[in-house]
Amino acid sequence: MTVDTPASIDAQETPAAAGAIETSERVASHLHPEGSARIEDHPVPTGREEIWRFTPLKRLNGLHADTPLDASVLDVTVNPADGVTVREVTADDPVVGSSGYLPADRISAKAWNAAEKVTVVEIPDEAVIEGPTVIEHHGNSAAGAGAGHAVIKAGKFSKATVVLSFTGEATVADVVEIVVGDGAQLTVVTIQDWADGAVHSSAQHASVGRDADLRHIAVSFGGLVRLSASVDYAAPGGAAELLGLYFADAGQHLEHRLFVDHNQPKTRSNVSYKGALQGQDAHTVWIGDVLIRKVAEGIDTYEENRNLVLTEGAQADSVPNLEIETGEIEGAGHASTTGRFDDQQLFYLRSRGIPEDEARRLVVHAFFAEIINRIGVPEVEERLLGAVEAELANHLNTLTR
């Protein structure tokens, strides 16, 4: 059974489906095609396909078509935390593909084949790592297009945080594989803070082991971003928390596509993304899809997306989905809301002597605070609060013109 929520519905809550229709043993998600590393297995999209209908293909600088990915457009700096090993391997190394990931679209297949070197981050078994490992990617050219590939492996019963940061201007397609060993706790933060002219398509996939916990946080503030994050489970008992926040300005397109494949019993997932938009033709897209397979009895899942539209001329598309093959589950639900400032909140603050500009700033801070406070990395939280403050300053300046 598939449940689609159109973007025109401002708010909804969907309870777990009881007595879901049983289908075949393996049903591919209609929003996540079967993967292949062969580029020729992924036709050039036209924009009419379900997975491409929201993406402005003409603005991708040919990433979806035949633009070669061979330019050195990224400067990469790695700052590993004590106890973490970072190495560079060739694309034929056995660690590549160890997450079980195969590209689900043409761009990620091109990145998979074009990246001759792969950055591998490894956390040893039972290691408890203090402080984050940070990998900085800085775009150094508006010309040409580049590819990247990284693999993050958390050993059994380890605990660590890895931060991927993208800044500057470039056209980039990359793949990030994440392997969370049994009993491990891993936090991965990916920050897309590009210049306005940048284009970034990223496919990030995680395999979560037995009784392991993954927290994946995606943050997007600049450029044209199309980020696809997917999760599946290597054994029962795993849990995945996918958090995200984004802030789109005039003319920007920020697209996040989430896919959680509950292919093991007794697994859990929670998806929570929040976004704000301001300016003419600011556009955000959030597609959430949870596939509960027939074998995935006893799972628990929930996904939500909240959007705050700050000005006229901005558009937020939000489509949560549940694909359910068994009714033997603990719970499954989703929610989606898109709206403007809450007039009651503004009235409450202004009635207590707070100026309107400051009241608006406080409302937006409160909107994002829930996500930021759950990151658990002080350096990242401070950076994000600063980025939100800069976006708000731009918004308030626009209002006073």
VEXDREN-2710 file (C-alpha; in Angstrom, 1 decimal):
% VEXDREN-2710
k/r/px/py/pz
1/MET/0.0/0.0/0.0
2/THR/1.3/3.4/-0.9
3/VAL/0.2/6.6/0.8
4/ASP/1.0/9.9/-1.0
5/THR/0.5/13.3/0.5
6/PRO/0.3/16.1/-2.0
7/ALA/1.9/19.4/-1.3
8/SER/-1.4/21.2/-1.4
9/ILE/-2.4/19.7/2.0
10/ASP/-1.2/22.1/4.6
11/ALA/-1.2/19.7/7.6
12/GLN/-2.0/16.1/8.2
13/GLU/-1.3/13.3/10.7
14/THR/-1.5/9.7/9.4
15/PRO/-1.8/6.9/11.9
16/ALA/-0.4/3.4/11.4
17/ALA/-2.1/1.4/8.8
18/ALA/-3.8/-1.7/10.1
19/GLY/-4.2/-4.8/7.9
20/ALA/-1.9/-3.5/5.1
21/ILE/-2.2/-5.2/1.8
22/GLU/0.3/-8.0/1.4
23/THR/2.2/-7.9/-1.9
24/SER/5.1/-9.8/-3.3
25/GLU/8.2/-10.7/-1.2
26/ARG/10.1/-7.9/-2.7
27/VAL/8.4/-4.7/-4.0
28/ALA/10.6/-1.9/-5.2
29/SER/9.7/1.5/-3.9
30/HIS/8.1/3.7/-6.6
31/LEU/10.3/6.6/-5.3
32/HIS/13.5/4.6/-5.1
33/PRO/14.3/2.6/-8.3
34/GLU/16.5/-0.5/-8.2
35/GLY/20.2/0.5/-8.2
36/SER/22.9/-0.1/-10.7
37/ALA/26.5/1.2/-11.0
38/ARG/26.2/1.1/-14.8
39/ILE/25.5/4.6/-16.2
40/GLU/23.7/3.2/-19.2
41/ASP/21.1/1.6/-16.9
42/HIS/19.9/5.1/-15.9
43/PRO/18.4/7.0/-18.9
44/VAL/18.9/10.8/-19.1
45/PRO/15.9/12.1/-17.2
46/THR/13.3/14.3/-18.9
47/GLY/11.7/15.8/-15.8
48/ARG/8.5/13.7/-16.3
49/GLU/9.8/10.9/-14.1
50/GLU/8.5/10.7/-10.5
51/ILE/12.0/11.1/-8.9
52/TRP/12.9/14.1/-11.1
53/ARG/9.6/16.0/-11.5
54/PHE/10.6/18.7/-8.9
55/THR/14.2/19.1/-10.0
56/PRO/15.1/22.1/-12.3
57/LEU/17.1/20.0/-14.8
58/LYS/18.2/23.0/-16.8
59/ARG/20.1/24.4/-13.8
60/LEU/22.1/21.2/-13.1
61/ASN/24.9/22.2/-15.5
62/GLY/24.5/18.9/-17.3
63/LEU/25.1/16.7/-14.3
64/HIS/22.1/14.6/-15.3
65/ALA/23.1/14.4/-18.9
66/ASP/26.6/14.0/-20.4
67/THR/28.8/16.6/-18.7
68/PRO/32.0/14.7/-17.8
69/LEU/33.0/14.6/-14.1
70/ASP/36.7/14.8/-14.4
71/ALA/37.6/18.3/-13.2
72/SER/39.5/18.9/-10.0
73/VAL/37.0/21.4/-8.5
74/LEU/37.3/20.6/-4.8
75/ASP/40.0/21.2/-2.3
76/VAL/39.5/18.6/0.4
77/THR/41.0/19.0/3.9
78/VAL/40.6/16.2/6.5
79/ASN/40.9/16.8/10.3
80/PRO/40.6/13.4/12.0
81/ALA/39.8/13.1/15.7
82/ASP/42.2/11.2/17.8
83/GLY/41.8/7.5/17.2
84/VAL/40.1/7.8/13.8
85/THR/41.9/6.6/10.7
86/VAL/41.5/8.4/7.4
87/ARG/43.0/7.0/4.2
88/GLU/42.6/7.3/0.5
89/VAL/42.0/4.2/-1.7
90/THR/41.3/3.5/-5.3
91/ALA/37.8/2.9/-6.6
92/ASP/38.5/-0.9/-6.9
93/ASP/39.2/-1.3/-3.2
94/PRO/36.9/-3.8/-1.4
95/VAL/35.7/-1.1/1.1
96/VAL/33.9/0.6/-1.8
97/GLY/30.4/-0.7/-1.9
98/SER/30.6/-2.3/1.6
99/SER/27.4/-0.5/2.5
100/GLY/25.5/-2.5/-0.1
101/TYR/24.7/0.8/-1.9
102/LEU/24.2/0.9/-5.7
103/PRO/23.4/4.2/-7.5
104/ALA/19.6/4.8/-7.9
105/ASP/19.9/7.6/-10.5
106/ARG/22.1/8.7/-13.4
107/ILE/24.0/11.4/-11.5
108/SER/25.1/9.2/-8.6
109/ALA/26.1/6.5/-11.1
110/LYS/28.2/9.0/-12.9
111/ALA/29.8/10.0/-9.6
112/TRP/30.4/6.4/-8.7
113/ASN/32.3/5.7/-11.9
114/ALA/34.2/9.0/-12.1
115/ALA/35.7/9.2/-8.6
116/GLU/39.1/7.5/-9.0
117/LYS/40.0/8.1/-5.4
118/VAL/37.8/7.4/-2.4
119/THR/38.2/8.9/1.1
120/VAL/37.7/6.2/3.8
121/VAL/37.0/7.2/7.4
122/GLU/37.3/4.3/9.9
123/ILE/36.4/4.2/13.6
124/PRO/38.0/1.1/15.4
125/ASP/35.8/-1.4/17.2
126/GLU/34.8/-0.3/20.7
127/ALA/36.5/3.1/20.3
128/VAL/34.8/6.1/22.0
129/ILE/36.0/9.1/20.0
130/GLU/36.0/12.5/21.6
131/GLY/35.4/15.4/19.2
132/PRO/34.3/15.3/15.6
133/THR/36.2/14.2/12.5
134/VAL/35.8/17.0/10.0
135/ILE/36.2/16.7/6.2
136/GLU/36.1/20.1/4.5
137/HIS/35.2/20.4/0.8
138/HIS/35.8/23.8/-0.8
139/GLY/34.7/24.5/-4.3
140/ASN/37.4/26.3/-6.2
141/SER/35.9/26.8/-9.6
142/ALA/32.7/27.7/-11.3
143/ALA/33.8/25.9/-14.5
144/GLY/33.8/22.1/-15.0
145/ALA/32.3/19.5/-12.8
146/GLY/33.8/17.1/-10.3
147/ALA/33.0/13.9/-8.5
148/GLY/33.6/12.6/-5.0
149/HIS/33.2/9.4/-3.0
150/ALA/33.6/8.7/0.7
151/VAL/33.1/5.7/2.9
152/ILE/32.5/6.0/6.7
153/LYS/32.9/2.8/8.7
154/ALA/32.0/2.7/12.4
155/GLY/33.4/-0.5/14.1
156/LYS/31.4/-2.6/16.5
157/PHE/30.3/-0.9/19.7
158/SER/32.2/2.3/18.7
159/LYS/30.9/5.9/19.2
160/ALA/32.0/8.8/17.0
161/THR/30.9/11.9/15.0
162/VAL/31.9/12.7/11.4
163/VAL/31.2/16.1/9.8
164/LEU/31.2/16.7/6.0
165/SER/31.3/20.4/5.1
166/PHE/30.8/21.8/1.6
167/THR/31.5/25.5/0.8
168/GLY/32.7/27.7/-2.1
169/GLU/31.5/27.4/-5.7
170/ALA/31.5/24.3/-7.9
171/THR/29.4/21.8/-9.7
172/VAL/29.8/18.5/-7.8
173/ALA/28.2/15.0/-7.7
174/ASP/29.2/12.7/-4.9
175/VAL/28.4/9.5/-3.1
176/VAL/28.8/8.9/0.7
177/GLU/28.5/5.4/2.0
178/ILE/28.0/4.8/5.8
179/VAL/28.4/1.5/7.5
180/VAL/27.4/1.4/11.2
181/GLY/28.7/-1.8/12.9
182/ASP/26.7/-3.8/15.4
183/GLY/26.1/-1.9/18.6
184/ALA/27.8/1.3/17.3
185/GLN/26.6/4.8/17.7
186/LEU/27.5/7.1/14.8
187/THR/26.5/10.7/14.1
188/VAL/27.1/12.0/10.6
189/VAL/26.5/15.7/9.8
190/THR/26.6/17.0/6.3
191/ILE/26.5/20.8/5.7
192/GLN/25.8/22.3/2.3
193/ASP/26.8/25.9/2.8
194/TRP/27.6/26.7/-0.9
195/ALA/27.8/30.0/-2.7
196/ASP/24.7/30.9/-4.8
197/GLY/26.1/29.6/-8.1
198/ALA/27.1/26.1/-6.8
199/VAL/25.3/22.9/-7.9
200/HIS/25.6/19.8/-5.7
201/SER/24.0/16.4/-6.1
202/SER/24.7/14.0/-3.3
203/ALA/23.7/10.4/-2.7
204/GLN/24.2/9.3/0.9
205/HIS/23.4/5.7/2.0
206/ALA/23.7/4.0/5.4
207/SER/23.6/0.4/6.4
208/VAL/22.8/0.0/10.1
209/GLY/23.9/-3.0/12.0
210/ARG/22.3/-5.0/14.9
211/ASP/21.3/-2.8/17.8
212/ALA/23.2/0.1/16.2
213/ASP/22.2/3.7/16.2
214/LEU/22.7/6.2/13.4
215/ARG/22.0/9.9/13.6
216/HIS/22.2/11.6/10.2
217/ILE/21.9/15.4/10.0
218/ALA/21.6/17.2/6.7
219/VAL/21.9/21.0/6.6
220/SER/21.5/23.1/3.4
221/PHE/21.8/26.9/3.2
222/GLY/23.2/27.7/-0.3
223/GLY/23.4/26.8/-3.9
224/LEU/21.3/24.4/-5.8
225/VAL/21.3/21.2/-3.7
226/ARG/19.7/17.8/-4.4
227/LEU/20.5/15.5/-1.6
228/SER/19.3/11.9/-1.4
229/ALA/19.7/10.1/1.9
230/SER/18.8/6.4/2.3
231/VAL/19.0/3.9/5.1
232/ASP/18.6/0.1/5.3
233/TYR/19.3/-2.4/8.1
234/ALA/21.9/-5.2/8.1
235/ALA/20.2/-6.9/11.1
236/PRO/17.3/-6.5/13.6
237/GLY/17.4/-4.0/16.3
238/GLY/18.9/-1.0/14.5
239/ALA/17.7/2.5/14.8
240/ALA/18.1/5.5/12.4
241/GLU/17.3/9.2/13.2
242/LEU/17.4/11.4/10.1
243/LEU/17.3/15.1/10.9
244/GLY/17.5/18.1/8.6
245/LEU/17.2/21.8/8.3
246/TYR/17.3/24.2/5.4
247/PHE/16.9/27.9/4.6
248/ALA/16.3/28.9/1.0
249/ASP/16.8/32.5/-0.3
250/ALA/15.5/34.0/-3.6
251/GLY/16.1/31.8/-6.6
252/GLN/17.6/28.9/-4.6
253/HIS/16.5/25.3/-5.0
254/LEU/17.0/23.0/-2.1
255/GLU/15.8/19.4/-2.5
256/HIS/16.0/16.6/0.1
257/ARG/14.9/13.1/-0.7
258/LEU/14.7/10.5/2.2
259/PHE/14.3/6.8/1.8
260/VAL/14.1/4.4/4.8
261/ASP/14.0/0.7/3.9
262/HIS/12.8/-1.3/6.8
263/ASN/14.1/-4.6/5.5
264/GLN/14.7/-6.2/9.0
265/PRO/12.3/-6.8/11.9
266/LYS/12.4/-4.8/15.2
267/THR/14.0/-1.8/13.6
268/ARG/13.2/1.9/14.2
269/SER/13.4/5.1/12.3
270/ASN/12.5/8.8/12.9
271/VAL/12.7/11.5/10.2
272/SER/12.3/15.2/11.1
273/TYR/13.2/18.0/8.6
274/LYS/12.4/21.7/9.0
275/GLY/12.9/24.4/6.5
276/ALA/12.3/28.1/6.0
277/LEU/12.0/30.0/2.7
278/GLN/12.2/33.7/1.7
279/GLY/12.4/35.7/-1.5
280/GLN/11.1/35.4/-5.0
281/ASP/11.3/31.9/-6.5
282/ALA/12.9/30.3/-3.4
283/HIS/12.0/26.7/-3.8
284/THR/12.3/23.7/-1.4
285/VAL/11.4/20.1/-1.9
286/TRP/11.2/17.4/0.7
287/ILE/10.3/13.8/-0.3
288/GLY/10.1/11.3/2.5
289/ASP/9.5/7.6/1.8
290/VAL/9.4/4.7/4.2
291/LEU/9.2/1.2/2.8
292/ILE/8.1/-1.5/5.4
293/ARG/8.7/-4.9/3.9
294/LYS/6.8/-8.0/4.7
295/VAL/9.6/-9.4/6.8
296/ALA/9.8/-6.1/8.9
297/GLU/7.5/-7.1/11.7
298/GLY/7.6/-5.1/14.9
299/ILE/9.1/-2.0/13.4
300/ASP/8.4/1.6/14.5
301/THR/8.7/4.6/12.2
302/TYR/7.6/8.2/11.9
303/GLU/8.5/11.0/9.5
304/GLU/7.6/14.7/9.5
305/ASN/8.4/17.8/7.5
306/ARG/7.6/21.4/8.6
307/ASN/8.0/24.5/6.4
308/LEU/7.9/28.1/7.3
309/VAL/7.3/30.5/4.4
310/LEU/8.5/33.9/5.3
311/THR/7.7/36.0/2.1
312/GLU/5.5/36.0/-1.0
313/GLY/6.9/34.2/-4.1
314/ALA/8.4/31.2/-2.2
315/GLN/7.2/27.7/-2.7
316/ALA/7.6/24.6/-0.5
317/ASP/6.8/21.1/-1.9
318/SER/6.4/18.4/0.7
319/VAL/5.4/14.8/0.0
320/PRO/5.6/12.1/2.8
321/ASN/5.0/8.5/1.8
322/LEU/4.5/5.2/3.5
323/GLU/4.7/1.9/1.6
324/ILE/3.5/-0.9/3.8
325/GLU/3.6/-4.6/3.1
326/THR/2.8/-5.9/6.6
327/GLY/0.3/-4.9/9.3
328/GLU/2.4/-6.5/12.1
329/ILE/4.1/-3.3/13.1
330/GLU/4.4/-1.2/16.3
331/GLY/3.6/2.1/14.6
332/ALA/4.0/4.0/11.4
333/GLY/2.9/7.6/10.7
334/HIS/3.8/10.8/9.0
335/ALA/3.1/14.6/9.0
336/SER/3.6/17.5/6.8
337/THR/2.9/21.2/7.4
338/THR/3.6/24.4/5.4
339/GLY/2.5/27.8/6.6
340/ARG/3.5/31.4/7.4
341/PHE/4.3/33.1/10.6
342/ASP/1.9/32.3/13.4
343/ASP/0.2/35.6/14.0
344/GLN/-0.7/34.5/17.6
345/GLN/2.9/34.0/18.4
346/LEU/3.9/37.4/17.0
347/PHE/1.0/39.0/18.8
348/TYR/2.0/37.4/22.1
349/LEU/5.6/38.6/21.8
350/ARG/4.7/42.1/20.7
351/SER/2.1/42.5/23.4
352/ARG/5.0/42.1/25.9
353/GLY/7.0/44.9/24.4
354/ILE/9.1/43.0/22.0
355/PRO/9.6/44.8/18.6
356/GLU/8.2/43.1/15.5
357/ASP/11.7/42.5/14.0
358/GLU/12.9/40.8/17.2
359/ALA/9.7/38.9/17.5
360/ARG/10.1/37.4/14.0
361/ARG/13.7/36.5/14.8
362/LEU/12.7/34.7/18.0
363/VAL/9.9/32.8/16.2
364/VAL/12.3/31.5/13.5
365/HIS/15.0/30.6/16.1
366/ALA/12.4/28.6/18.1
367/PHE/11.3/26.9/14.9
368/PHE/14.9/25.6/14.2
369/ALA/16.0/25.1/17.8
370/GLU/14.5/21.7/18.2
371/ILE/16.6/20.3/15.3
372/ILE/19.8/22.2/16.2
373/ASN/19.7/21.2/19.8
374/ARG/19.5/17.5/18.9
375/ILE/22.8/17.6/16.9
376/GLY/24.9/17.2/20.0
377/VAL/28.1/18.7/18.5
378/PRO/28.7/22.2/20.0
379/GLU/30.9/23.4/17.2
380/VAL/28.3/22.5/14.6
381/GLU/25.4/23.9/16.6
382/GLU/27.2/27.3/17.0
383/ARG/28.0/27.4/13.3
384/LEU/24.3/26.7/12.4
385/LEU/22.9/29.2/14.8
386/GLY/25.2/31.8/13.2
387/ALA/24.0/30.8/9.7
388/VAL/20.4/31.1/10.7
389/GLU/21.1/34.5/12.2
390/ALA/22.7/35.6/8.9
391/GLU/19.7/34.4/6.9
392/LEU/17.3/36.2/9.3
393/ALA/19.2/39.4/9.0
394/ASN/18.8/39.2/5.3
395/HIS/15.1/38.6/5.8
396/LEU/14.6/41.5/8.1
397/ASN/16.6/43.8/5.9
398/THR/14.2/42.9/3.0
399/LEU/11.2/43.7/5.1
400/THR/12.4/47.2/6.0
401/ARG/13.3/48.2/2.4
END
